[in-house]
Amino acid sequence: MKKTLFVIFLLLSSSAFAQGPDPAVFSFTFFGCNRLNDKGAEKTGSLSTANEAQLRQDFAEISKIAPQYVFLAGDIVLGLSPGDTDLKNQLSQWKARFGKASEELKIVAFTGNHELLQKIKTKNGGKDEIPNPPAYSFWPSSMKDYIAGNNGPSNAAPNPDGLVGDESRLSYTFQSGPYFFMILNTDTMIDANTIGDIPLKWIAEKLEAAQNDPKIEHIFVMGHKPIVAPKDGQDPSGAESILKSQGNDFYTLLNRNSKVRIYLSAHAHEWNYSPALFNGKIPQIVAGNGGSPPNKNWQKPHDYFGYTLVTIKQSGKIQAYSYGRDIPSPYYKQKHLPPSTLRASYTLYPGN
């Protein structure tokens, strides 16, 4: 029965996106947060600290859709340790297990807080996250095969965003035909403690240039942390989202450029679509349901693991589809995973 359902899924995917009266001319998939927690890594013996069973199934299903790009939106490994030893071991194991996927799929992976930050104890006995400087230089060298650009901000003069170091391959842009992609490091290092920062001056410059380029039709912006986290409907601090002090300005920049279609993010372990934030019109998708333990406020029957597919149709219509499968118990269960089914869909452009 499961095999039959999976075959049906593949047939529907092929017919819906490659054929029909309005076929897709370009597509990409997007999801983040596939890393296990400590218990999950211990129970599964995952040296990569990835939820490997879920990731393998995602790649198998996505390969049948054959999108132009597969974006992995951070937290692909557990990380959060000081220095780069644990990160080096985990990413090495990740590449050993999933490097072959890049031969069939054009994978673009970018950083989340688990790749760039370290967890520390606070004076009151709690825990906090701060930048982990060695990780900022290690990621570009280790994951060079999964980085699609090198034109990002750096600390070279005049350094308007106040960066500590060169992040030209952590935040960057690239173009594929008329489609323009902006990748953001949402934990840009500007000092020893601040998290959730983004390079607003650099973003404004690149968006304006893309907006004024007649060869560019659509702009897609993505980063690990959301502008506003869906958790309890709050507008939290940089621990759960982009810094609150930057969120409104960033969203204003997105709305100022008419070619921007969406902001895609992860970080919160759930799937959420917001048609607009503040007083704007640009939608935000949170697709942090790649395989990490789901948020407590996102539980059955609404929770699922999976990926988001964005298609540009021949007519110019842009649509987002959320595909997923029920989360097993425990969430890191490795066998007998169900196939993905369509859970949600939204038209991103043109709007109603």
C-alpha beads as a LAMMPS data file, in Angstrom:
LAMMPS data file: protein, C-alpha beads

352 atoms
351 bonds

1 atom types
1 bond types

-500.0 500.0 xlo xhi
-500.0 500.0 ylo yhi
-500.0 500.0 zlo zhi

Masses

1 110.0

Atoms # bond

1 1 1 0.000 0.000 0.000
2 1 1 2.771 2.458 0.920
3 1 1 4.598 1.692 -2.308
4 1 1 1.388 2.338 -4.258
5 1 1 0.879 5.686 -2.519
6 1 1 4.457 6.709 -3.296
7 1 1 4.015 5.824 -6.977
8 1 1 0.800 7.872 -7.052
9 1 1 2.684 10.784 -5.471
10 1 1 5.370 10.630 -8.148
11 1 1 2.829 10.457 -10.971
12 1 1 0.903 13.397 -9.575
13 1 1 4.113 15.371 -9.159
14 1 1 5.198 14.710 -12.721
15 1 1 1.837 15.473 -14.294
16 1 1 1.124 18.534 -12.165
17 1 1 4.442 20.301 -12.616
18 1 1 5.865 19.093 -15.922
19 1 1 2.729 18.826 -18.071
20 1 1 -0.819 20.177 -18.222
21 1 1 -2.171 23.473 -19.556
22 1 1 0.212 25.586 -17.423
23 1 1 3.426 23.579 -16.923
24 1 1 6.225 24.606 -14.594
25 1 1 9.225 26.183 -16.313
26 1 1 11.340 26.442 -13.139
27 1 1 11.143 25.035 -9.624
28 1 1 13.060 24.697 -6.395
29 1 1 12.576 23.004 -3.039
30 1 1 13.296 24.426 0.370
31 1 1 13.431 23.107 3.936
32 1 1 15.508 23.512 7.085
33 1 1 16.057 21.976 10.505
34 1 1 16.885 18.331 9.820
35 1 1 19.291 18.008 12.769
36 1 1 18.603 15.668 15.670
37 1 1 18.755 16.632 19.320
38 1 1 21.221 14.928 21.676
39 1 1 18.841 12.072 22.495
40 1 1 18.000 11.457 18.851
41 1 1 21.665 11.358 17.831
42 1 1 22.446 8.931 20.647
43 1 1 19.517 6.616 19.937
44 1 1 20.108 6.447 16.176
45 1 1 23.902 6.478 16.278
46 1 1 23.877 9.260 13.687
47 1 1 27.469 10.504 13.459
48 1 1 26.309 13.299 11.193
49 1 1 23.665 14.270 13.815
50 1 1 21.186 14.551 10.916
51 1 1 17.809 12.829 10.850
52 1 1 19.200 10.674 8.090
53 1 1 16.111 8.570 7.356
54 1 1 13.968 11.661 6.792
55 1 1 16.644 13.349 4.684
56 1 1 17.137 10.281 2.492
57 1 1 13.412 10.123 1.816
58 1 1 13.275 13.840 1.020
59 1 1 16.099 13.505 -1.477
60 1 1 14.519 10.403 -3.058
61 1 1 11.172 12.130 -3.539
62 1 1 12.684 15.455 -4.664
63 1 1 14.853 13.701 -7.255
64 1 1 11.661 12.542 -8.992
65 1 1 10.394 16.121 -9.152
66 1 1 13.797 17.264 -10.490
67 1 1 13.805 20.906 -9.370
68 1 1 16.566 23.270 -10.468
69 1 1 17.706 23.805 -6.864
70 1 1 17.322 22.210 -3.440
71 1 1 17.838 24.738 -0.644
72 1 1 18.794 23.396 2.787
73 1 1 17.995 26.239 5.154
74 1 1 20.356 25.627 8.053
75 1 1 20.519 23.397 11.124
76 1 1 21.564 20.428 9.031
77 1 1 23.801 19.284 11.933
78 1 1 23.631 19.661 15.713
79 1 1 26.695 21.875 16.194
80 1 1 26.495 24.564 18.918
81 1 1 29.840 23.492 20.402
82 1 1 32.695 26.001 20.836
83 1 1 35.468 25.785 18.254
84 1 1 35.133 23.751 15.068
85 1 1 35.995 20.182 16.125
86 1 1 32.421 18.911 16.535
87 1 1 31.220 20.873 13.523
88 1 1 34.076 19.444 11.435
89 1 1 33.232 15.871 12.436
90 1 1 29.496 16.283 11.893
91 1 1 29.768 18.003 8.515
92 1 1 32.358 15.470 7.376
93 1 1 29.974 12.637 8.200
94 1 1 27.069 14.535 6.572
95 1 1 28.997 14.897 3.316
96 1 1 30.089 11.259 3.413
97 1 1 26.471 10.147 3.623
98 1 1 24.769 12.678 1.363
99 1 1 27.480 13.904 -0.989
100 1 1 26.203 11.649 -3.764
101 1 1 22.854 13.437 -3.661
102 1 1 24.574 16.523 -5.039
103 1 1 25.420 14.557 -8.178
104 1 1 21.711 14.401 -9.024
105 1 1 20.388 17.443 -7.166
106 1 1 21.767 20.971 -7.174
107 1 1 21.957 21.411 -3.400
108 1 1 22.532 24.847 -1.920
109 1 1 23.058 24.653 1.847
110 1 1 23.336 27.687 4.084
111 1 1 23.916 28.274 7.761
112 1 1 21.600 28.190 10.727
113 1 1 22.340 28.977 14.333
114 1 1 23.470 25.378 14.965
115 1 1 26.256 25.791 12.397
116 1 1 27.528 29.204 13.527
117 1 1 26.731 29.690 17.218
118 1 1 27.873 28.102 20.470
119 1 1 25.839 27.391 23.562
120 1 1 27.122 28.828 26.854
121 1 1 25.974 28.838 30.466
122 1 1 24.683 32.116 31.824
123 1 1 25.337 33.581 35.258
124 1 1 21.894 32.573 36.476
125 1 1 22.455 28.934 35.517
126 1 1 20.596 29.048 32.216
127 1 1 21.898 28.636 28.671
128 1 1 22.388 31.139 25.894
129 1 1 23.769 31.239 22.343
130 1 1 26.551 33.506 21.119
131 1 1 28.662 33.598 17.922
132 1 1 31.284 30.863 17.560
133 1 1 34.066 32.630 15.569
134 1 1 35.867 29.511 14.231
135 1 1 32.629 28.265 12.677
136 1 1 32.258 31.382 10.530
137 1 1 35.467 30.617 8.669
138 1 1 35.102 26.829 8.732
139 1 1 31.695 26.620 7.001
140 1 1 32.801 28.267 3.703
141 1 1 35.836 26.018 3.390
142 1 1 34.048 22.827 4.392
143 1 1 30.809 23.369 2.440
144 1 1 32.203 25.078 -0.665
145 1 1 30.473 22.572 -2.970
146 1 1 27.098 23.646 -1.564
147 1 1 27.629 27.424 -1.739
148 1 1 26.289 29.189 -4.838
149 1 1 27.854 32.658 -4.563
150 1 1 30.646 34.785 -3.116
151 1 1 29.471 38.398 -3.421
152 1 1 28.333 38.869 0.159
153 1 1 29.306 41.481 2.751
154 1 1 32.711 41.635 4.414
155 1 1 34.546 43.699 6.981
156 1 1 36.499 45.541 4.276
157 1 1 36.156 49.325 4.408
158 1 1 33.724 51.050 4.495
159 1 1 31.957 48.068 6.183
160 1 1 28.538 49.774 6.603
161 1 1 27.013 46.754 8.352
162 1 1 29.786 46.542 10.947
163 1 1 30.884 42.961 10.259
164 1 1 33.674 41.407 12.308
165 1 1 34.947 39.268 9.411
166 1 1 34.464 38.279 5.794
167 1 1 31.012 36.734 5.246
168 1 1 30.993 36.946 1.461
169 1 1 30.050 33.253 1.207
170 1 1 27.585 33.205 4.120
171 1 1 25.255 35.886 2.759
172 1 1 25.282 36.235 -1.020
173 1 1 23.178 36.444 -4.165
174 1 1 23.113 34.512 -7.412
175 1 1 21.017 34.508 -10.557
176 1 1 19.555 31.695 -12.648
177 1 1 18.094 33.125 -15.827
178 1 1 15.445 35.691 -14.815
179 1 1 15.350 34.382 -11.228
180 1 1 17.366 36.123 -8.528
181 1 1 18.151 34.462 -5.194
182 1 1 19.346 36.170 -2.025
183 1 1 20.781 33.928 0.707
184 1 1 21.079 35.498 4.167
185 1 1 23.136 34.561 7.173
186 1 1 20.672 35.496 9.911
187 1 1 23.371 35.386 12.595
188 1 1 25.790 37.871 11.039
189 1 1 28.673 38.426 13.467
190 1 1 28.941 42.085 14.470
191 1 1 30.367 41.481 17.974
192 1 1 30.964 38.698 20.493
193 1 1 27.380 38.410 21.728
194 1 1 24.756 39.622 19.238
195 1 1 22.704 37.009 17.377
196 1 1 19.873 37.374 14.878
197 1 1 21.643 40.172 12.978
198 1 1 21.349 40.635 9.208
199 1 1 23.391 42.999 6.933
200 1 1 20.653 45.541 6.144
201 1 1 22.820 47.961 4.127
202 1 1 24.131 45.165 1.915
203 1 1 20.591 43.782 1.498
204 1 1 19.251 47.177 0.432
205 1 1 22.012 47.609 -2.154
206 1 1 21.559 44.169 -3.716
207 1 1 17.764 44.340 -3.787
208 1 1 17.794 47.734 -5.465
209 1 1 20.228 46.521 -8.123
210 1 1 18.107 43.443 -8.814
211 1 1 14.927 45.521 -8.920
212 1 1 16.464 47.813 -11.535
213 1 1 17.859 44.982 -13.674
214 1 1 15.456 44.409 -16.602
215 1 1 16.739 40.847 -17.011
216 1 1 15.437 39.874 -13.551
217 1 1 11.753 39.010 -13.222
218 1 1 11.444 37.466 -9.755
219 1 1 13.395 37.799 -6.501
220 1 1 13.390 35.101 -3.807
221 1 1 14.895 35.955 -0.414
222 1 1 15.731 33.275 2.143
223 1 1 17.469 32.860 5.474
224 1 1 17.430 30.521 8.430
225 1 1 15.591 32.696 10.941
226 1 1 12.147 34.137 10.213
227 1 1 11.307 37.835 10.365
228 1 1 8.623 37.042 12.920
229 1 1 8.615 33.592 14.490
230 1 1 5.231 31.833 14.458
231 1 1 5.644 30.602 18.041
232 1 1 2.591 31.745 20.002
233 1 1 2.152 34.603 17.538
234 1 1 4.844 36.620 19.271
235 1 1 7.460 38.959 17.829
236 1 1 10.427 37.643 19.824
237 1 1 14.097 38.543 20.213
238 1 1 16.946 37.405 18.010
239 1 1 16.999 34.004 19.718
240 1 1 13.857 32.940 17.833
241 1 1 13.940 35.269 14.837
242 1 1 15.826 38.046 13.117
243 1 1 16.505 40.810 15.630
244 1 1 13.276 42.562 16.523
245 1 1 14.978 45.926 16.003
246 1 1 15.746 44.952 12.380
247 1 1 12.617 43.047 11.418
248 1 1 10.443 45.975 10.406
249 1 1 13.235 47.645 8.386
250 1 1 14.043 44.387 6.618
251 1 1 10.414 43.743 5.771
252 1 1 10.075 47.307 4.486
253 1 1 12.991 46.643 2.115
254 1 1 11.292 43.527 0.789
255 1 1 8.036 45.383 0.167
256 1 1 9.814 48.323 -1.456
257 1 1 10.960 46.099 -4.331
258 1 1 8.058 44.887 -6.457
259 1 1 9.947 41.875 -7.832
260 1 1 10.320 40.246 -4.391
261 1 1 7.918 37.300 -4.166
262 1 1 8.516 35.767 -0.731
263 1 1 10.780 35.410 2.276
264 1 1 11.544 31.741 3.008
265 1 1 12.907 30.671 6.406
266 1 1 13.124 27.845 8.932
267 1 1 14.409 27.767 12.568
268 1 1 10.977 27.161 14.124
269 1 1 10.342 23.415 13.888
270 1 1 7.043 23.648 12.061
271 1 1 5.507 24.747 8.769
272 1 1 3.767 28.104 8.676
273 1 1 2.518 30.478 5.984
274 1 1 1.962 34.154 6.773
275 1 1 0.392 36.109 3.886
276 1 1 1.785 39.383 5.239
277 1 1 3.645 40.840 8.218
278 1 1 3.329 44.271 9.797
279 1 1 1.604 46.438 7.145
280 1 1 3.178 44.848 4.077
281 1 1 2.191 42.343 1.439
282 1 1 5.191 39.983 1.017
283 1 1 4.425 36.509 2.419
284 1 1 6.705 34.572 4.761
285 1 1 6.997 30.796 4.837
286 1 1 8.603 29.016 7.778
287 1 1 9.662 25.542 6.602
288 1 1 11.574 24.250 9.605
289 1 1 9.982 20.810 9.456
290 1 1 12.874 18.922 7.896
291 1 1 13.315 16.354 10.677
292 1 1 14.099 18.066 13.987
293 1 1 11.782 17.512 16.981
294 1 1 8.629 19.573 16.302
295 1 1 7.759 22.628 18.374
296 1 1 5.498 21.995 21.342
297 1 1 2.885 24.336 19.878
298 1 1 2.834 22.353 16.609
299 1 1 1.619 18.865 17.419
300 1 1 -0.653 16.178 16.011
301 1 1 -2.703 16.169 13.889
302 1 1 -1.111 19.245 12.310
303 1 1 2.611 18.380 12.445
304 1 1 4.545 16.690 9.641
305 1 1 8.072 16.362 8.245
306 1 1 8.726 17.322 4.645
307 1 1 9.737 20.028 2.181
308 1 1 8.347 23.004 0.282
309 1 1 8.215 23.091 -3.502
310 1 1 8.046 26.457 -5.307
311 1 1 7.144 26.423 -9.007
312 1 1 7.106 29.156 -11.647
313 1 1 4.506 28.328 -14.250
314 1 1 4.592 29.102 -17.943
315 1 1 1.897 31.718 -17.328
316 1 1 4.118 33.457 -14.762
317 1 1 2.125 32.240 -11.775
318 1 1 4.260 31.261 -8.789
319 1 1 2.952 28.677 -6.349
320 1 1 4.228 27.082 -3.152
321 1 1 3.358 23.515 -2.176
322 1 1 4.081 21.981 1.212
323 1 1 4.632 18.215 1.037
324 1 1 4.898 16.144 4.170
325 1 1 4.473 12.876 6.006
326 1 1 3.292 12.091 9.500
327 1 1 5.966 12.394 12.172
328 1 1 6.765 8.996 13.704
329 1 1 7.029 8.313 17.407
330 1 1 9.740 8.778 18.448
331 1 1 10.435 11.515 15.900
332 1 1 13.825 9.973 15.018
333 1 1 12.356 6.582 14.061
334 1 1 14.325 5.221 11.112
335 1 1 12.088 2.598 9.487
336 1 1 8.728 2.376 7.708
337 1 1 8.358 6.059 6.969
338 1 1 5.144 7.017 5.144
339 1 1 5.294 8.763 1.760
340 1 1 4.749 12.501 1.474
341 1 1 1.407 13.985 0.491
342 1 1 0.318 17.530 -0.301
343 1 1 -0.485 19.355 2.959
344 1 1 -0.857 22.990 1.847
345 1 1 -0.559 25.186 -1.252
346 1 1 -0.524 28.948 -1.838
347 1 1 -0.293 31.254 -4.829
348 1 1 2.614 33.652 -4.358
349 1 1 2.289 35.578 -7.616
350 1 1 0.203 37.025 -9.100
351 1 1 -1.910 37.530 -5.998
352 1 1 -5.667 37.444 -5.897

Bonds

1 1 1 2
2 1 2 3
3 1 3 4
4 1 4 5
5 1 5 6
6 1 6 7
7 1 7 8
8 1 8 9
9 1 9 10
10 1 10 11
11 1 11 12
12 1 12 13
13 1 13 14
14 1 14 15
15 1 15 16
16 1 16 17
17 1 17 18
18 1 18 19
19 1 19 20
20 1 20 21
21 1 21 22
22 1 22 23
23 1 23 24
24 1 24 25
25 1 25 26
26 1 26 27
27 1 27 28
28 1 28 29
29 1 29 30
30 1 30 31
31 1 31 32
32 1 32 33
33 1 33 34
34 1 34 35
35 1 35 36
36 1 36 37
37 1 37 38
38 1 38 39
39 1 39 40
40 1 40 41
41 1 41 42
42 1 42 43
43 1 43 44
44 1 44 45
45 1 45 46
46 1 46 47
47 1 47 48
48 1 48 49
49 1 49 50
50 1 50 51
51 1 51 52
52 1 52 53
53 1 53 54
54 1 54 55
55 1 55 56
56 1 56 57
57 1 57 58
58 1 58 59
59 1 59 60
60 1 60 61
61 1 61 62
62 1 62 63
63 1 63 64
64 1 64 65
65 1 65 66
66 1 66 67
67 1 67 68
68 1 68 69
69 1 69 70
70 1 70 71
71 1 71 72
72 1 72 73
73 1 73 74
74 1 74 75
75 1 75 76
76 1 76 77
77 1 77 78
78 1 78 79
79 1 79 80
80 1 80 81
81 1 81 82
82 1 82 83
83 1 83 84
84 1 84 85
85 1 85 86
86 1 86 87
87 1 87 88
88 1 88 89
89 1 89 90
90 1 90 91
91 1 91 92
92 1 92 93
93 1 93 94
94 1 94 95
95 1 95 96
96 1 96 97
97 1 97 98
98 1 98 99
99 1 99 100
100 1 100 101
101 1 101 102
102 1 102 103
103 1 103 104
104 1 104 105
105 1 105 106
106 1 106 107
107 1 107 108
108 1 108 109
109 1 109 110
110 1 110 111
111 1 111 112
112 1 112 113
113 1 113 114
114 1 114 115
115 1 115 116
116 1 116 117
117 1 117 118
118 1 118 119
119 1 119 120
120 1 120 121
121 1 121 122
122 1 122 123
123 1 123 124
124 1 124 125
125 1 125 126
126 1 126 127
127 1 127 128
128 1 128 129
129 1 129 130
130 1 130 131
131 1 131 132
132 1 132 133
133 1 133 134
134 1 134 135
135 1 135 136
136 1 136 137
137 1 137 138
138 1 138 139
139 1 139 140
140 1 140 141
141 1 141 142
142 1 142 143
143 1 143 144
144 1 144 145
145 1 145 146
146 1 146 147
147 1 147 148
148 1 148 149
149 1 149 150
150 1 150 151
151 1 151 152
152 1 152 153
153 1 153 154
154 1 154 155
155 1 155 156
156 1 156 157
157 1 157 158
158 1 158 159
159 1 159 160
160 1 160 161
161 1 161 162
162 1 162 163
163 1 163 164
164 1 164 165
165 1 165 166
166 1 166 167
167 1 167 168
168 1 168 169
169 1 169 170
170 1 170 171
171 1 171 172
172 1 172 173
173 1 173 174
174 1 174 175
175 1 175 176
176 1 176 177
177 1 177 178
178 1 178 179
179 1 179 180
180 1 180 181
181 1 181 182
182 1 182 183
183 1 183 184
184 1 184 185
185 1 185 186
186 1 186 187
187 1 187 188
188 1 188 189
189 1 189 190
190 1 190 191
191 1 191 192
192 1 192 193
193 1 193 194
194 1 194 195
195 1 195 196
196 1 196 197
197 1 197 198
198 1 198 199
199 1 199 200
200 1 200 201
201 1 201 202
202 1 202 203
203 1 203 204
204 1 204 205
205 1 205 206
206 1 206 207
207 1 207 208
208 1 208 209
209 1 209 210
210 1 210 211
211 1 211 212
212 1 212 213
213 1 213 214
214 1 214 215
215 1 215 216
216 1 216 217
217 1 217 218
218 1 218 219
219 1 219 220
220 1 220 221
221 1 221 222
222 1 222 223
223 1 223 224
224 1 224 225
225 1 225 226
226 1 226 227
227 1 227 228
228 1 228 229
229 1 229 230
230 1 230 231
231 1 231 232
232 1 232 233
233 1 233 234
234 1 234 235
235 1 235 236
236 1 236 237
237 1 237 238
238 1 238 239
239 1 239 240
240 1 240 241
241 1 241 242
242 1 242 243
243 1 243 244
244 1 244 245
245 1 245 246
246 1 246 247
247 1 247 248
248 1 248 249
249 1 249 250
250 1 250 251
251 1 251 252
252 1 252 253
253 1 253 254
254 1 254 255
255 1 255 256
256 1 256 257
257 1 257 258
258 1 258 259
259 1 259 260
260 1 260 261
261 1 261 262
262 1 262 263
263 1 263 264
264 1 264 265
265 1 265 266
266 1 266 267
267 1 267 268
268 1 268 269
269 1 269 270
270 1 270 271
271 1 271 272
272 1 272 273
273 1 273 274
274 1 274 275
275 1 275 276
276 1 276 277
277 1 277 278
278 1 278 279
279 1 279 280
280 1 280 281
281 1 281 282
282 1 282 283
283 1 283 284
284 1 284 285
285 1 285 286
286 1 286 287
287 1 287 288
288 1 288 289
289 1 289 290
290 1 290 291
291 1 291 292
292 1 292 293
293 1 293 294
294 1 294 295
295 1 295 296
296 1 296 297
297 1 297 298
298 1 298 299
299 1 299 300
300 1 300 301
301 1 301 302
302 1 302 303
303 1 303 304
304 1 304 305
305 1 305 306
306 1 306 307
307 1 307 308
308 1 308 309
309 1 309 310
310 1 310 311
311 1 311 312
312 1 312 313
313 1 313 314
314 1 314 315
315 1 315 316
316 1 316 317
317 1 317 318
318 1 318 319
319 1 319 320
320 1 320 321
321 1 321 322
322 1 322 323
323 1 323 324
324 1 324 325
325 1 325 326
326 1 326 327
327 1 327 328
328 1 328 329
329 1 329 330
330 1 330 331
331 1 331 332
332 1 332 333
333 1 333 334
334 1 334 335
335 1 335 336
336 1 336 337
337 1 337 338
338 1 338 339
339 1 339 340
340 1 340 341
341 1 341 342
342 1 342 343
343 1 343 344
344 1 344 345
345 1 345 346
346 1 346 347
347 1 347 348
348 1 348 349
349 1 349 350
350 1 350 351
351 1 351 352
